[in-house]
Amino acid sequence: MEKSHELELTQMRKSVEKLGFSTEKYGDPTLMRFLIARSMDTDKASKMFVQWLKWRSSLVPNGFVVESEVPDQLEARKIFLQGLSKTGYPVMIVQACKHYPPKDHLQFKKFVVYLLDKTIASAVKGREIGNEKLIGVLDFQNITYRNVDARGLITGFQFLQVMYVLRNMLKRTLFHVSYIRETEQG
C-alpha cells in the first residue's frame, strides 16, 4: 500500500472515532472502498462509512441475515449462485419471471442484503481485497407485467451503489428482453 494511502487510512480511522464509531472490525480494503468512492477525501469517506455502519446495524443488527428472516423471497427460487467465473468472480443468475412485487418490502430489502452478502462471500472466502465484484445475469424469459417491480429494482441497484460501495457488478447480462408478455388477469 502506498505511503499516502496509509496516511489517509489513519486520518479516516481518527475521523470515524471522532464521530463516535469504531473501525476496529474493518480492514484497510474496506476503508479504502469508502476513500476511493469519495475521491480520497477522508472527511467525506468517514461520514459515508458511518452512514453505512448505521444503515447496516439498523437493517442487519446481527451482522448477517438468516434465512428465516426472508422465507417468502427464498421460497420463490428466483436467484441462483452458479459458482465462480473463469476469472474468479461469483456468478448470480436472476430469473425475473419468478419475481413478484413483495407484500413485505422490509423482507425484500433484507433479502437483497442476504443475496449480496452471500454472493460476495462466495468469492472472498477470507481474503478481502476491497474491490470484490460479481457478475449478474438477468433472465427475462417469460416475464409478464405482474413480474415488473420498479421499487424492487431501485432497491437492488441503490444497495449496490450506495451500501455496497465499489462492489459493483463487473458485468450485467440481460437475456430475453425483447418483449414483456401480458397475462390474463385471473
N, C-alpha and C positions, 0 to 999 in steps of 0.2 A: 504494500500500500504506500502511496506517495506521502511524503512528509506533510504536504499541505492538507491532505485528507485527514491525517492523524490530528492535526490542529483543529480542523473543522469538526471532527467527531468529538473531540474533547470539549470544544465550545458548545456543541449541541447537547452533550450529556449535562453540562452545567446549566444550560438554559432550561432543559426539561426539569431538572431538580428545582430550579427557581420557581417553576410553575407548579411544584408540589407533586411531581411524579418521579418514577424511577426508570432507568434504562437497564437496570441490573440483569433482567431476564433476556435482554435482546443483544445480539451480536452486532459487530460492525457492519456486516452486509445488510441487515435490516435497517439500521440507521442510515446507511448510505443511500438506500432507496428513497428515503424522505429528503435527504440532502440533494440528490440528483433531481428529484421532482420539483424542488424549489430552487433550482439553479445555484446550489451550494450556499444559499442564504440560511445561516444557522437559526436565526430567529423564526423565520417562516417555517423552516423544516421542523423546528421544535414544536411550534403551535400545531402544525399538521399532525405530528406524531402524537401529541397529547389528545387531539381531537380523535385520532384513530384509536387510542387507548380507551377513551371514554365510550366511543361507539362500540368497540369490541366488548368491553366489560358490560355494557347495557344489554346488548343482544346475545352475547355468549358469555355469561358470567362464570361458567366452569372452565372456560378456555377452549372448549370444543362443543359441538352439537352432537348429542347422542341420537341414535336412530329413532328412539321412542318419541322424540320431540317433533319428528317430521314424517309420521306414518302415512298420511294421505299422499304426500309427494312421492315417497319411495314406492308405495303400492302401485302407482301409475307405470312404473318401469319404463320411463321415458328417456333416461340418460344412462349411458354406459361408459365405463372406462375400458379402453382397449389396449392397455399396456403402454409401452413407450415406442416412439417412432425410431427410425434408424439413427437419428441424431440425438436421441435420449430425452425427447420431450414427451410428456404424457398426452395421450390422445383421448379426447372425450367426444362421444357421439350423442347428439340430441335428436330424438325423433319428435318433431313438432306436432305430429298428428296425435300423439298421446298426451299432449298437454292441454289442459283446460284452465281458464282463469280460476284462481283459487278462491274459496269462500273465506279462508283464514289467511290474510295477507302476511301476518306475522310469521306463521308457519312457513309460508313460501320464502320469506326473507331468510329464515333460519336454514331452509333447505339450500338456498343459494350459497350461504356460508359453508354449510356441510359439504356441498358439492365441490366448491373451490378449494376448501381445505384438504379434502381427500385427494383431489386431482393433483394439487401441488405437492402434497406429502408423498404421493406415489412416485414422484421423480426425485425428490430431495433426499429422502432416506438418511437424515442426519448430517448432510453435507450442504448446508445452506450456502448459496453463493451470492444471493441478493438480487439476482435478475432472473429468477425462475420463470419460465414461460410455459404455455400449454398450447395445444392445437385443438381447436373446436371445429367439429363437423356438424353442421346443422342440416338435417334431412327434412325437407318439406314435402316429401311424397305423401299423398293422401291427406294433406292438410285441408281443413274447412274453415269457414268463418268462425265456428264455435271454438276453434283452437287458437284463434288470434287473441293475444293478451298483451296489449301495449304497455300496461302497467308492469307486467312481469318482465318484459324486455328491457324497459327503462331501469327497473331494479337491478337486473343482472348486469347490465353494462355500467351502471353507476357504481356498483360494488367493485367491478373490475377496475374502473378508472380511479375511483376515489379511495376505496377501502383496501384494495389490494394494489397499492402503489407500485407502479412499474413492473407489475407481474402481469403484463398484458398478454393477450393471445399472440403467439407467434404467427399463427395463421388461422383465418376463419374461412371455412369452405362451406358453400351452400349447395345443396342438391335439390333438384326438383322444384325450382322456384318459378316455373313458367306460368303457373296459374294457381288460384285458390278455388276449390270447388265449393259450391253452395249445397248444403244438405237440406233434406226435408226437415221441417220442424215437426218433432214428434209429440 
